[in-house]
Amino acid sequence: MVKNPITYEINTRTWIKHFGPGAKLDAVPLSYWKKLKEKGVDYVWLMGVWQTTPASIEAHCFHPDLVGVYDSISKNWKREDIYGSPYAVEDYIVADYLGTSEDLRKVRDTLHQLEMGLILDFIPNHFNAHSELVNTNPEVFIEVDEDQAKEDPHTYYQSGTRYFAHGKDPYFPAWTDTVQVNYMEKDAHDFMCQRLMEVAELCDGVRCDMAMLMLPDIFARTWQHAVTGDRYKGDFWKKTIAKIKKANPGFLFIAEAYWDTQWHLQQLGFDYTYDKHLLDLLKRGAIQEIENHLNAEIEYQTKCVRFIENHDEDRSLSELGEAKSRAASVIMSTIPGMKLYYDGQWEGRRKRQPVQMGTDFGEGKCVCSLYQSLAALQSKKVLCACQSQHYVALLKSVGTDFMKNCDWRRLPVPGEYHAILAWECYDQENRIVIVVNYSPENRQATIEVPDYHGGPVRDILNNLVPAPITYEEGKILLSLPGYKSTVLSIKGQN
């Protein structure tokens, strides 16, 4: 296992259709996985492989707000293009339009042959509101009486002659296509642990949806009005992670986590936790706060998942703009922790399709002068030539064994350089200095590089030899245009 792995997230429902009408997992050619390996990918996250409940689609997926989002993606969508939320699952069964559990195992085995791993979703907080599990295992879910359900019909719903709670967090209305697991009950802990054991037989790690909702204090705060009587005091994550890892050494736990719960979840056994805070700071351009954020203990930072887009976030090109998104990508790609890229990010997608959609409606290609020449070198998937060219260069810089296993430290930037960020990656033989101008204006800066005594310097991101810098003892002086970055390979220094 590398120290700073690269994970590639795929929206499996839409992606699978690129391999032909009716294609399933067994149709994905080996060449596709090899290309990901060549780009430095260590883990593939197949998002949305589990079976949803057909009855819930008509009931929950055509709300006017959702229809408006579908329309913004394409005016040509049809009802059969809507598959339901991949985070409101029937159970942990591979969706029939993708194949079988055996097909998923074959994908995992293929990735293993290429020295990559498979990540799948685990959604601990809830199942689909229409899942058959509500009938077969009602003791697993929060159940209330009729009077309580009628007092809050958005949070509770009727299933047959019984009333259950929809899944929710403490700050927002309930998700009406879900049913809430009752973590006050030991039966629920045992049931979910068993489900996770079964998932672990198919993959090398799980991305745990809204992982902080299971923490005893958060769960109690969310549901204390609904759950009465004796309460089970066990901590689901601590016991479950230990059990899974004992049976599957090296199995990864990745937490989608917010509300400053990340460090606590790491202490409970999570290998990585979401760093959404970094993305928020990058959106705001809050340089000083970014610097403060990166001053956290290295033990914490190496367990962070760094990203600038995923299926929950808007595409970085549309959210940050072209130049700023490229600078942000250099930052997230060269600091400690797991790097998460979303399918389409490298090619320049601008639209984030809602997860309920099962059809990829595509996007128009850019018209810049780079497009024709670059598209000939790349694939038909290239949408933004400048963005694609940037990621080709960036992945050559960061998708190396050195960058995945090196040590990391911040570099001082003296003076009032409130837009310049700098750090270095190093081992006993190599060092790479990264400098980012995270502002729209041209900036000059002096970067303190300890033990640098001059020598060959190459900008491996921009393919400049020699790099356009000047040297003073222990310092590098450079000028960077707005939102530009440089990745400097310094030979013969340590």
HUVEN-V425478 format. One record per pair of residues at least 12 apart in sequence whose C-alpha atoms are under 8 Angstrom apart, sorted by the first residue. I is the first residue (numbers start at 1). J is the second residue. D is the distance in whole Angstrom. If there is no record, write none. Layout:
# HUVEN-V425478
<<I | J | D> <I | J | D>>
This chain:
# HUVEN-V425478
<<1 | 250 | 8> <2 | 404 | 6> <2 | 405 | 6> <3 | 302 | 7> <3 | 337 | 7> <3 | 404 | 6> <3 | 405 | 5> <3 | 406 | 8> <4 | 302 | 7> <4 | 336 | 6> <4 | 337 | 5> <4 | 338 | 5> <4 | 339 | 7> <4 | 403 | 8> <4 | 404 | 5> <4 | 405 | 6> <5 | 41 | 8> <5 | 42 | 6> <5 | 43 | 8> <5 | 337 | 7> <5 | 338 | 5> <5 | 339 | 6> <5 | 404 | 6> <6 | 40 | 7> <6 | 41 | 5> <6 | 42 | 5> <6 | 43 | 6> <6 | 338 | 6> <6 | 339 | 5> <6 | 340 | 6> <6 | 341 | 8> <6 | 399 | 8> <7 | 41 | 6> <7 | 42 | 6> <7 | 43 | 5> <7 | 44 | 6> <7 | 45 | 7> <7 | 338 | 7> <7 | 339 | 6> <7 | 340 | 5> <7 | 341 | 6> <8 | 41 | 7> <8 | 43 | 6> <8 | 44 | 5> <8 | 45 | 6> <8 | 340 | 6> <8 | 341 | 5> <8 | 342 | 6> <8 | 343 | 7> <9 | 44 | 6> <9 | 45 | 5> <9 | 46 | 6> <9 | 47 | 7> <9 | 310 | 7> <9 | 340 | 7> <9 | 341 | 6> <9 | 342 | 5> <9 | 343 | 6> <10 | 44 | 7> <10 | 45 | 6> <10 | 46 | 5> <10 | 47 | 6> <10 | 342 | 6> <10 | 343 | 5> <11 | 46 | 7> <11 | 47 | 5> <11 | 48 | 6> <11 | 311 | 8> <11 | 343 | 7> <12 | 46 | 6> <12 | 47 | 6> <12 | 48 | 6> <12 | 49 | 6> <13 | 48 | 7> <13 | 49 | 7> <13 | 98 | 8> <13 | 358 | 5> <13 | 359 | 7> <14 | 357 | 8> <14 | 358 | 5> <14 | 359 | 5> <14 | 360 | 5> <15 | 360 | 7> <16 | 28 | 8> <16 | 98 | 8> <17 | 359 | 8> <17 | 360 | 8> <22 | 97 | 8> <23 | 98 | 8> <24 | 97 | 6> <24 | 98 | 5> <24 | 99 | 6> <25 | 98 | 6> <25 | 99 | 6> <25 | 103 | 6> <25 | 104 | 7> <25 | 107 | 7> <26 | 99 | 8> <26 | 103 | 6> <26 | 106 | 8> <26 | 107 | 8> <30 | 110 | 8> <33 | 111 | 7> <33 | 114 | 8> <34 | 114 | 7> <37 | 114 | 7> <37 | 116 | 7> <39 | 395 | 6> <39 | 396 | 7> <39 | 399 | 6> <40 | 395 | 7> <40 | 398 | 8> <40 | 399 | 4> <40 | 400 | 7> <41 | 116 | 7> <41 | 399 | 7> <42 | 115 | 7> <42 | 116 | 5> <42 | 117 | 6> <43 | 116 | 5> <43 | 117 | 5> <43 | 118 | 6> <43 | 119 | 7> <44 | 116 | 7> <44 | 117 | 6> <44 | 118 | 5> <44 | 119 | 6> <45 | 118 | 6> <45 | 119 | 4> <45 | 120 | 6> <46 | 118 | 7> <46 | 119 | 6> <46 | 120 | 6> <46 | 121 | 8> <47 | 86 | 8> <47 | 120 | 6> <47 | 121 | 6> <48 | 86 | 5> <48 | 87 | 7> <48 | 121 | 7> <49 | 86 | 8> <49 | 94 | 6> <49 | 95 | 6> <49 | 98 | 7> <49 | 120 | 8> <49 | 121 | 8> <50 | 86 | 7> <50 | 89 | 6> <50 | 90 | 8> <50 | 91 | 7> <50 | 92 | 6> <50 | 93 | 5> <50 | 94 | 5> <50 | 95 | 5> <51 | 86 | 8> <51 | 89 | 6> <51 | 90 | 6> <51 | 91 | 6> <51 | 92 | 7> <51 | 93 | 6> <51 | 94 | 6> <51 | 95 | 4> <51 | 96 | 7> <52 | 83 | 8> <52 | 84 | 7> <52 | 85 | 7> <52 | 86 | 7> <52 | 88 | 6> <52 | 89 | 4> <52 | 90 | 5> <52 | 91 | 7> <52 | 95 | 7> <52 | 128 | 7> <53 | 84 | 8> <53 | 89 | 7> <53 | 90 | 5> <53 | 128 | 7> <53 | 130 | 7> <53 | 131 | 6> <54 | 83 | 8> <54 | 84 | 8> <55 | 130 | 7> <56 | 84 | 7> <56 | 128 | 8> <56 | 129 | 7> <56 | 130 | 6> <56 | 177 | 7> <57 | 82 | 7> <57 | 83 | 7> <57 | 84 | 5> <60 | 84 | 8> <60 | 176 | 7> <60 | 177 | 6> <61 | 82 | 7> <61 | 84 | 6> <61 | 356 | 7> <69 | 354 | 7> <70 | 353 | 8> <70 | 354 | 7> <70 | 357 | 8> <73 | 351 | 7> <73 | 353 | 7> <73 | 361 | 7> <74 | 361 | 7> <81 | 357 | 6> <81 | 358 | 5> <81 | 359 | 6> <82 | 356 | 6> <82 | 357 | 5> <82 | 358 | 6> <82 | 359 | 8> <83 | 356 | 6> <83 | 357 | 6> <83 | 358 | 5> <84 | 355 | 8> <84 | 356 | 5> <84 | 357 | 7> <85 | 355 | 6> <85 | 356 | 5> <86 | 355 | 7> <86 | 356 | 7> <87 | 123 | 7> <87 | 127 | 8> <88 | 126 | 7> <88 | 127 | 5> <88 | 128 | 4> <88 | 129 | 8> <88 | 177 | 7> <88 | 178 | 6> <89 | 127 | 5> <89 | 128 | 5> <89 | 131 | 8> <90 | 127 | 6> <90 | 128 | 5> <90 | 130 | 8> <90 | 131 | 5> <90 | 132 | 7> <90 | 133 | 8> <91 | 127 | 7> <91 | 131 | 7> <91 | 133 | 8> <92 | 195 | 7> <92 | 199 | 7> <101 | 202 | 7> <104 | 202 | 7> <105 | 202 | 6> <105 | 203 | 7> <108 | 202 | 7> <108 | 203 | 6> <117 | 203 | 7> <117 | 204 | 6> <117 | 205 | 8> <118 | 203 | 5> <118 | 204 | 5> <118 | 205 | 7> <119 | 203 | 6> <119 | 204 | 6> <119 | 205 | 5> <119 | 206 | 5> <119 | 207 | 7> <120 | 203 | 7> <120 | 205 | 7> <120 | 206 | 5> <120 | 207 | 6> <121 | 206 | 5> <121 | 207 | 5> <121 | 208 | 6> <121 | 209 | 7> <122 | 196 | 7> <122 | 199 | 8> <122 | 206 | 6> <122 | 207 | 6> <122 | 208 | 5> <122 | 209 | 6> <123 | 208 | 6> <123 | 209 | 5> <123 | 210 | 8> <124 | 181 | 8> <124 | 192 | 7> <124 | 208 | 7> <124 | 209 | 7> <124 | 210 | 8> <124 | 211 | 7> <124 | 214 | 8> <125 | 167 | 7> <125 | 180 | 6> <125 | 181 | 6> <125 | 209 | 8> <125 | 210 | 7> <125 | 211 | 8> <125 | 213 | 7> <125 | 214 | 7> <126 | 166 | 8> <126 | 167 | 6> <126 | 178 | 6> <126 | 179 | 5> <126 | 180 | 5> <126 | 181 | 5> <127 | 178 | 5> <127 | 179 | 5> <127 | 180 | 7> <127 | 181 | 8> <128 | 177 | 6> <128 | 178 | 4> <128 | 179 | 6> <129 | 166 | 7> <129 | 176 | 7> <129 | 177 | 5> <129 | 178 | 4> <129 | 179 | 5> <130 | 159 | 8> <130 | 177 | 8> <130 | 178 | 8> <134 | 159 | 8> <139 | 187 | 7> <139 | 188 | 7> <140 | 181 | 6> <140 | 182 | 6> <140 | 185 | 7> <140 | 187 | 6> <140 | 188 | 5> <140 | 191 | 7> <141 | 164 | 7> <141 | 165 | 8> <141 | 179 | 7> <141 | 180 | 6> <141 | 181 | 4> <141 | 182 | 5> <141 | 188 | 7> <142 | 164 | 6> <142 | 165 | 6> <142 | 179 | 8> <142 | 180 | 6> <142 | 181 | 6> <142 | 182 | 5> <142 | 226 | 8> <142 | 227 | 7> <143 | 162 | 7> <143 | 163 | 6> <143 | 164 | 4> <143 | 165 | 6> <144 | 162 | 8> <144 | 163 | 6> <144 | 164 | 6> <144 | 165 | 7> <144 | 226 | 7> <145 | 162 | 8> <145 | 163 | 6> <146 | 162 | 8> <146 | 163 | 6> <149 | 163 | 7> <149 | 164 | 8> <154 | 173 | 8> <154 | 174 | 7> <154 | 176 | 7> <155 | 167 | 8> <155 | 173 | 7> <155 | 174 | 5> <155 | 175 | 8> <155 | 176 | 7> <164 | 179 | 7> <164 | 180 | 8> <165 | 179 | 6> <165 | 180 | 6> <166 | 178 | 5> <166 | 179 | 4> <166 | 180 | 5> <167 | 179 | 5> <167 | 180 | 4> <167 | 181 | 7> <168 | 180 | 7> <168 | 222 | 8> <169 | 213 | 7> <169 | 222 | 6> <170 | 218 | 8> <170 | 221 | 7> <170 | 222 | 5> <183 | 214 | 7> <183 | 219 | 7> <183 | 232 | 8> <183 | 236 | 8> <184 | 227 | 8> <184 | 231 | 5> <184 | 232 | 5> <184 | 233 | 7> <185 | 231 | 7> <185 | 232 | 6> <186 | 232 | 6> <186 | 234 | 8> <189 | 236 | 6> <193 | 240 | 6> <196 | 244 | 8> <197 | 244 | 7> <200 | 244 | 8> <200 | 248 | 8> <200 | 251 | 8> <204 | 250 | 8> <204 | 251 | 5> <204 | 252 | 6> <205 | 251 | 5> <205 | 252 | 4> <205 | 253 | 6> <205 | 254 | 8> <206 | 252 | 6> <206 | 253 | 5> <206 | 254 | 6> <207 | 253 | 6> <207 | 254 | 5> <207 | 255 | 6> <207 | 256 | 7> <208 | 253 | 7> <208 | 254 | 6> <208 | 255 | 5> <208 | 256 | 6> <209 | 255 | 7> <209 | 256 | 5> <209 | 257 | 8> <210 | 255 | 7> <210 | 256 | 5> <210 | 257 | 6> <210 | 258 | 8> <211 | 255 | 5> <211 | 256 | 6> <211 | 257 | 6> <212 | 255 | 8> <212 | 256 | 8> <212 | 257 | 6> <212 | 258 | 7> <212 | 261 | 7> <212 | 265 | 8> <214 | 236 | 7> <214 | 237 | 8> <215 | 235 | 7> <215 | 236 | 8> <215 | 237 | 8> <216 | 233 | 8> <216 | 234 | 8> <216 | 235 | 6> <237 | 268 | 6> <237 | 269 | 8> <238 | 268 | 5> <238 | 269 | 6> <241 | 253 | 8> <241 | 268 | 8> <241 | 269 | 6> <241 | 270 | 8> <242 | 269 | 7> <252 | 270 | 8> <252 | 271 | 6> <253 | 269 | 8> <253 | 270 | 5> <253 | 271 | 5> <253 | 272 | 7> <254 | 270 | 6> <254 | 271 | 6> <254 | 272 | 5> <254 | 273 | 6> <254 | 274 | 8> <255 | 270 | 7> <255 | 272 | 6> <255 | 273 | 5> <255 | 274 | 6> <256 | 273 | 6> <256 | 274 | 5> <257 | 273 | 6> <257 | 274 | 6> <258 | 274 | 8> <258 | 276 | 7> <262 | 274 | 7> <263 | 300 | 7> <266 | 303 | 7> <271 | 303 | 6> <272 | 302 | 8> <272 | 303 | 4> <272 | 304 | 5> <272 | 305 | 6> <272 | 337 | 8> <272 | 338 | 7> <273 | 303 | 6> <273 | 304 | 5> <273 | 305 | 6> <274 | 304 | 6> <274 | 305 | 5> <274 | 306 | 7> <275 | 304 | 6> <275 | 305 | 5> <275 | 306 | 6> <275 | 307 | 7> <276 | 306 | 8> <276 | 307 | 8> <278 | 290 | 7> <278 | 293 | 8> <278 | 306 | 8> <279 | 307 | 7> <279 | 308 | 6> <282 | 328 | 7> <283 | 319 | 8> <283 | 320 | 6> <285 | 438 | 7> <285 | 439 | 8> <287 | 418 | 6> <287 | 419 | 6> <287 | 420 | 8> <287 | 421 | 8> <287 | 438 | 7> <288 | 418 | 7> <291 | 421 | 8> <298 | 336 | 8> <301 | 336 | 6> <301 | 337 | 6> <302 | 336 | 5> <302 | 337 | 4> <302 | 338 | 7> <303 | 336 | 8> <303 | 337 | 5> <303 | 338 | 7> <304 | 336 | 8> <304 | 337 | 5> <304 | 338 | 6> <305 | 337 | 6> <305 | 338 | 5> <305 | 339 | 6> <305 | 340 | 7> <306 | 332 | 6> <306 | 333 | 8> <306 | 337 | 7> <306 | 338 | 6> <306 | 339 | 5> <306 | 340 | 6> <307 | 329 | 8> <307 | 332 | 6> <307 | 339 | 6> <307 | 340 | 5> <307 | 341 | 7> <308 | 325 | 8> <308 | 328 | 7> <308 | 329 | 7> <308 | 332 | 7> <308 | 341 | 8> <309 | 341 | 7> <309 | 342 | 6> <309 | 345 | 8> <310 | 340 | 8> <310 | 341 | 7> <310 | 342 | 5> <311 | 342 | 7> <311 | 352 | 7> <311 | 353 | 8> <311 | 354 | 8> <311 | 355 | 7> <313 | 352 | 8> <314 | 351 | 7> <314 | 352 | 6> <315 | 345 | 7> <315 | 349 | 7> <315 | 350 | 5> <315 | 351 | 6> <315 | 352 | 6> <316 | 345 | 8> <316 | 350 | 7> <317 | 348 | 7> <317 | 349 | 7> <317 | 350 | 6> <318 | 350 | 5> <318 | 351 | 7> <322 | 387 | 7> <323 | 483 | 6> <323 | 484 | 8> <324 | 438 | 7> <324 | 439 | 8> <324 | 483 | 6> <326 | 387 | 7> <326 | 390 | 7> <326 | 483 | 8> <326 | 484 | 8> <327 | 436 | 7> <327 | 437 | 8> <327 | 438 | 7> <327 | 483 | 5> <327 | 484 | 6> <327 | 485 | 6> <328 | 438 | 8> <330 | 394 | 7> <330 | 436 | 8> <330 | 485 | 7> <331 | 436 | 7> <333 | 398 | 7> <334 | 398 | 7> <334 | 403 | 8> <334 | 425 | 8> <334 | 434 | 8> <335 | 408 | 7> <336 | 408 | 7> <346 | 387 | 7> <346 | 388 | 5> <346 | 391 | 6> <346 | 392 | 8> <347 | 381 | 6> <347 | 382 | 5> <347 | 383 | 6> <347 | 384 | 6> <347 | 385 | 8> <347 | 387 | 7> <347 | 388 | 5> <348 | 382 | 7> <348 | 383 | 5> <348 | 384 | 5> <348 | 385 | 8> <348 | 387 | 6> <348 | 388 | 6> <349 | 363 | 7> <349 | 383 | 6> <349 | 384 | 7> <350 | 363 | 8> <351 | 363 | 8> <363 | 383 | 7> <364 | 383 | 7> <365 | 382 | 7> <365 | 383 | 4> <365 | 384 | 6> <366 | 383 | 6> <366 | 384 | 5> <366 | 385 | 7> <368 | 385 | 7> <370 | 385 | 6> <370 | 386 | 7> <371 | 384 | 7> <371 | 385 | 5> <371 | 386 | 8> <374 | 389 | 7> <393 | 460 | 8> <393 | 461 | 6> <393 | 462 | 7> <394 | 461 | 6> <396 | 461 | 8> <397 | 460 | 6> <397 | 461 | 6> <397 | 487 | 8> <402 | 427 | 8> <403 | 425 | 7> <406 | 425 | 6> <406 | 426 | 5> <406 | 427 | 6> <407 | 425 | 6> <407 | 426 | 5> <407 | 427 | 6> <408 | 423 | 7> <408 | 424 | 6> <408 | 425 | 5> <408 | 426 | 6> <409 | 423 | 6> <409 | 424 | 6> <409 | 425 | 7> <410 | 422 | 6> <410 | 423 | 4> <410 | 424 | 6> <411 | 423 | 5> <411 | 424 | 7> <411 | 447 | 7> <411 | 448 | 6> <411 | 449 | 7> <412 | 447 | 6> <412 | 448 | 5> <412 | 449 | 8> <413 | 445 | 7> <413 | 446 | 6> <413 | 447 | 5> <413 | 448 | 6> <414 | 445 | 8> <414 | 446 | 7> <414 | 447 | 7> <414 | 448 | 8> <417 | 443 | 8> <417 | 445 | 7> <419 | 437 | 6> <419 | 438 | 5> <419 | 439 | 6> <419 | 443 | 8> <420 | 435 | 7> <420 | 436 | 6> <420 | 437 | 5> <420 | 438 | 6> <420 | 443 | 8> <420 | 445 | 7> <421 | 435 | 6> <421 | 436 | 5> <421 | 437 | 7> <421 | 438 | 7> <422 | 434 | 6> <422 | 435 | 4> <422 | 436 | 6> <422 | 447 | 7> <423 | 435 | 7> <426 | 494 | 7> <427 | 494 | 7> <428 | 494 | 6> <429 | 492 | 7> <429 | 493 | 7> <429 | 494 | 6> <430 | 489 | 8> <430 | 490 | 7> <430 | 491 | 7> <430 | 492 | 7> <430 | 493 | 7> <430 | 494 | 6> <431 | 489 | 6> <431 | 490 | 6> <431 | 491 | 7> <431 | 493 | 7> <431 | 494 | 6> <432 | 487 | 7> <432 | 488 | 5> <432 | 489 | 5> <432 | 490 | 6> <433 | 487 | 6> <433 | 488 | 5> <433 | 489 | 7> <433 | 490 | 8> <434 | 485 | 7> <434 | 486 | 6> <434 | 487 | 5> <434 | 488 | 6> <435 | 485 | 6> <435 | 486 | 5> <435 | 487 | 7> <436 | 480 | 8> <436 | 483 | 7> <436 | 484 | 6> <436 | 485 | 4> <436 | 486 | 7> <437 | 480 | 6> <437 | 481 | 7> <437 | 482 | 6> <437 | 483 | 5> <437 | 484 | 6> <437 | 485 | 6> <438 | 482 | 7> <438 | 483 | 5> <438 | 484 | 7> <439 | 482 | 5> <439 | 483 | 5> <440 | 481 | 8> <440 | 482 | 4> <440 | 483 | 6> <441 | 481 | 6> <441 | 482 | 4> <441 | 483 | 8> <442 | 479 | 7> <442 | 480 | 6> <442 | 481 | 4> <442 | 482 | 5> <443 | 479 | 6> <443 | 480 | 5> <443 | 481 | 6> <443 | 482 | 7> <444 | 477 | 8> <444 | 478 | 6> <444 | 479 | 4> <444 | 480 | 6> <445 | 477 | 6> <445 | 478 | 6> <445 | 479 | 6> <446 | 475 | 7> <446 | 476 | 6> <446 | 477 | 5> <446 | 478 | 7> <447 | 475 | 6> <447 | 476 | 5> <447 | 477 | 6> <448 | 474 | 6> <448 | 475 | 5> <448 | 476 | 7> <449 | 474 | 5> <449 | 475 | 5> <449 | 476 | 7> <450 | 474 | 5> <450 | 475 | 8> <451 | 474 | 6> <451 | 493 | 7> <451 | 494 | 7> <452 | 473 | 7> <452 | 474 | 5> <452 | 475 | 7> <452 | 493 | 7> <453 | 472 | 8> <453 | 473 | 6> <453 | 474 | 6> <454 | 471 | 6> <454 | 472 | 8> <454 | 473 | 7> <455 | 490 | 7> <455 | 491 | 7> <455 | 492 | 8> <456 | 490 | 6> <456 | 491 | 6> <457 | 488 | 6> <457 | 489 | 6> <457 | 490 | 5> <457 | 491 | 7> <458 | 488 | 5> <458 | 489 | 5> <458 | 490 | 7> <459 | 486 | 6> <459 | 487 | 5> <459 | 488 | 5> <459 | 489 | 6> <460 | 486 | 8> <460 | 487 | 6> <460 | 488 | 6> <460 | 489 | 7> <461 | 485 | 8> <461 | 486 | 6> <461 | 487 | 5> <461 | 488 | 8> <462 | 486 | 7> <462 | 487 | 8> <467 | 488 | 7>>
